[in-house]
Amino acid sequence: MRLALRQFLLLLTVLIVLGCVRAARVAAEEAIGETTEKCAAATPVENPWTKRLPKGWWQKRHEDVLSAPGREACQIIFIGDSITDGWDATGQKIWAKEYVPLKVLNLGINCDSTQHVLWRLDHGEIDGLPKLKVAVIEIGTNNVGITRDPPQDIVKGVEAICERVKHKAPHAKILLLAIFPKGFGANRHDVANGLISKLDDGKQIFYLNINDALLETEGAIADRVGHLTEKGYEVWANAIRPTLEKLMQYPPSVDCLEREAVAVDPHSLGWKMSGN
């Protein structure tokens, strides 16, 4: 009787131990899954949404950027989605007047979210730009309207874009714009823009919010998505001009100067970049 009881207790103990081991293994796997889960907005991927457009259009636009005449001489790049892409259409007159003399390259592509911009940057769009001084970034509205990413993920995508620019063009400054408003101001992306504004480091990344200028100018915004009219592109150019001019003259970062002993005070020129 006692032998049978001991065997029963031993078997019970073994089962309990095995159960605990299995539970611990499941918990560990879940923890690993949580820590390794990728943020979609910060994971480079080609854009599938352009199926709505002519076949191969998105890839061709990417290839056009790579083969743009005189790209190696450009001093400024604009990175973004269809709103940035619109400089080549609705905003072309302002672009020709304002930016062609400065040797500017347009890296905006219709329907892009942060993850699609990352793919393009990883595939050569900002490689081989030795004279680049400023990268203007305006991205995120499609993360809201198409890929449905939460604000916390959108800022991770925007930050990843900034890091790509810093890595591939360490000598360049970044003019990081707030996400433009949707619904004629009904959605100003306040949460996402609040998070994005914190990426301003006063050294290489400078945040600017021009949404008030767009919303306060009658006829600047074309539709509820947030696309701009010609007037809107004029407002955009006027709103960023003072900042852009200062960044064009701004000294390279300490990192770019191989961490020289004396650092440049990023605010020594007495001007503030953040627009909030």
N, C-alpha and C positions, 0 to 999 in steps of 0.2 A: 504494500500500500504506500509506504513511504517512498519507495523507489519510483513508483508511478507519479507521485506528487512532485518529486524532484525533477523528473523528466518533463512534466507538464510546466513547471515553473521555468525550467531552462528554455523550453520551446517558446514560452510566452516572452521571456526576456529577449530571445533572439528576434522574435517578430517585432517587438517594440523598438529594438536597436535598428533593425532594417527599415522600419517605418520612419524613424527619426533621420536616418541617413538619406532616405529618398526625399523627405520633406526639405532637408537642408540643400540637397542637390537642386531641387526645383526652385527653391528660393534664390540660390546662387545664379541659376540660369536666367531667372527673371531679372535679377539685379544687373547682370551683364547685358541683357537685352536692353534694359532702360538706359544704361550708360553708353551703349554703342549705337543706339538708335539715331539715325541720321536726321538732320533738320533739312527738309525738302528745299526750303528757300535758300539754303547755303550749300546745296549739293549740285554741282555742274551737270546740266543735261541739255540736250538739243530741244528746241521748241516744237512740241507736237500740235500746238494750237493753230499753226499756220496752214493746216489742212484746209482751212477756210479760204486760203489764198491760192494763187496758181502754184502748181506742183514745182517744188524746188526753189520757190521764191526766197525763203528764209536763208537757205544755204548759199544762194547766189548773192544775196545782199552781204552775207558774211565774206564771201570771196571777193566781192567788189571792194570791201574795206581793206582786205589784205593786198589788193593790187592797185589801190588808189594812187594816181600819179602824184609824185612828190611827197608821199606820206612820210618819208624819212626826215623831211624838213619841217614837219608840222610842229607848232609850238603849243597848241591847245587842242584838246579833244573833248567832245561832248559824248557822254556815255548815257544810254537810256533806252526807252521804248518808243512807241509810236509818236508820243508828244515830241521827243527829241528828233525822231525820224522826220517829223513834219517841217523841220528847218529846210529840208530839201524840196518842199512843196509849198505849203501855205506861207511859210516864213522865208522863202528863198530871196526875196528882195532885201529884207533886213539882213539876212545872212551875207549876201553879196556885199552889202555896204559896211556891215559891222565886223565881219569875221574873215572874209577872204583875204583882206590885206594882212591879217595876223597869222595866216597859214594855219587854218583850223580844219580838223578832220571830224566828220560826223559819224559816231558809232551807235546811233540810235536805230533800232529795228522794231517794226510793228509787232505787237502782241507779247513782247518780251517781259518776263518777270526777272527777279534777281538771279535765279538759278540758270536762266538762259544766257544772261549777260556773263555769268561766271564761265560758262562753257566757251563762249566766244573769246574771252580774255585768255583762257587756257589754251586756245587754239590760234594764238598769234596776233590778235588784233592790236595789242599794245607792245608787241615785240619790235625791236629795231627803231625806236623813236628817240634818238640821242639828244634832240633839241627840245623835247617836250618840257614845257614849263608848268602848265596847269591842266588838270583833268576835271572837267565839270560833270558832276554825276547827278542825274535826276531820275530816280527809278523807284518803283514800289506800288504804283497804282494798279498794275495787273496782278500783283500778289494779293491785292484786296478783291478785285473784281473777277479774276479768272482762276488763279490757283488756290484762292481762299486760305491764304496763310495768316495765322494770328500775328499781331504786332510784334510779339517777342521773337517770332521766327523771321519776320521781315527785317528787323534790325540786324539779325545774325547774317542774313543774306547781304544786306548793305555793307556791313562790316567786312564780310569776306571779299566783296568787290574792292573796298578801300585797301585791304591787305594785299590783294593781287596787284593793284596799281603801285603801292609802296614797294613791293618786291620787284616788280618788273621795271619800274621807273622811279627809283629812290630819289632822284634829283628833282622830281616834279611835286608841286603842291596839289592838293585836292580841294576843290570848291564843291562841297556837299550840300545840295539843295534839299529842302523839305519836299515831301511828296505833294504834288499839286492837288488842289481840292477837287472832289467829285460833286455831282449834283448841284452845280452852281453855288457851292459853299455849304450844302447840307452835310457833307462829310469832309471835314478839314484834316482828317487823319491825325487828330491831336495826340492820341496815345502813341502811335507809331512815330510821329515826328518828335515827340518828347524824348523817346528813346534814341532816335537817330541823332538828335542834337547833342547827346552825351558823347558821341564819337569825336566831337571837336576836341583836338588836343592842343590847339594853339601853336603847333609846330609844323605839322604837315597836312592835317585835316582841318578845314574851316567850314563851319556850318552856316547856312544862310536860308532864312525863310522869307520867300517873296509872295506868299499867298495873299496877304492883305493887298498888295499892289495889284494882283490879278483880279481879286474880287471887287476892289473899289473902282476898277476901270470898266465902264460900261462897254459891253461888246467884246471883251477880251477873251472870254471863254465861249467855245463854239457849241458844246453839247454837255450832257450830263456825265459823260465819261471823263471829261476834263480836257479834251483836245482844245487847242487854241486857234483863234482867228489870227489874221495878219496883225491886227492890233495887239493881240495877246503876245505874239512873238516880239513885237516892239517893246511892250511892257517888260518882258523877260530880259531883253537886251539892256534896256535902260536900268533895270533894277540890279543887275549883277555887274554893270560896267565899272563902278568905282572899286568894288572888291576885286574884280578881275584885273584891273590895271595895277592895283597894289600887289597882288600875288605875282604878276608877271615880273615885278621888280624885286620881289622878296628874295632874300638870300637863301641858298640851299640849306637843308636841315643839317644838324650836327652829324647824324648818321651818314649822310651823303658825303660829308667832308671827312670821312674816316675817323669820326669821333675826336676831333681836335680838342685840345685841352680847354680852350675858351669857348663856351657855348654862347650862341646868340640868343638874347632875350626875345622870345617870340612876340611880345607885346611892346617892344621898345620903340616901335614906330608910332605908338599912340593911337592906334585905331582898333576897333572891335569888329570881329567878323560875324559873330552869331547874330541871326536875325530875330530870334525870339525875344 
